Amino acid sequence: MRILICILLLGSFTMAQNSFDEVTGKSPNPKNLLQQEAQRAFDKMRTAALTDGIDLLIVSGYRSFTRQRQIWNRKYKKYQVQGLSPDQIFDKIVEYSTVPGTSRHHWGTDIDIIDQSASYSGDVLMPNKFHGNGPFCKMKEWMEKNASNFGFELVYTFNDRRTGFKYEPWHYSYVPLSRKRIQNYPTAQNLLQFLRANKIMGMDQISDERILRYYKEHVLGVHPVLLPND
């Protein structure tokens, strides 16, 4: 009986650890693939968009914890050289970039997309390229009408009442799977312990209060349809 209990407890711990690794980008994914269901849904959406002259291209899909940490540390060093304080650096980075371990791109459910059939130059993931006379306006209009039919929703909407990251008209999430991920997300306190232990620049100088506020405002500051049902 004791052996059985130990096996059950070990299995429960392993499942919990696997879930934690999945949502924080620690699970092995050497080919940086989206989850199969999300990829299939995107492929169907891309085929439909092609009939309207729009060629959807994923410019960023899955992203590991290690890759996100590289991005974070590079930006941290840049702002550090400029003389910003750790809190100022943190606030500057999280305008658009996530703290490693908290990116929705860790889940294999989220994508940054453009229309590769459009004429464009320079940085593509800029809001002005999706508005006015921007090259991706046609794609944006098509996605607004059709994305939900394939299970995708815009994550960081243009909404003054939404907290967290700035508006990103290119970032979509495959809802059937991403909602499950956020249901299994670590508690704020567990996330805090994780961030302190994983060699992320500045995390040892940022207060618990600031990181917990980030959790509430940024991790949960998304389109409401992406949050778990009550």
PyMOL commands that set and color helices and strands:
alter all, ss='L'
color gray80, all
select helices_A, chain A and resi 2-24+36-50+65-81+86-93+104-107+127-130+137-150+175-183+188-196+208-219+224-226
alter helices_A, ss='H'
color red, helices_A
select strands_A, chain A and resi 56-60+110-115+152-154+171-174
alter strands_A, ss='S'
color yellow, strands_A
deselect
rebuild
show_as cartoon
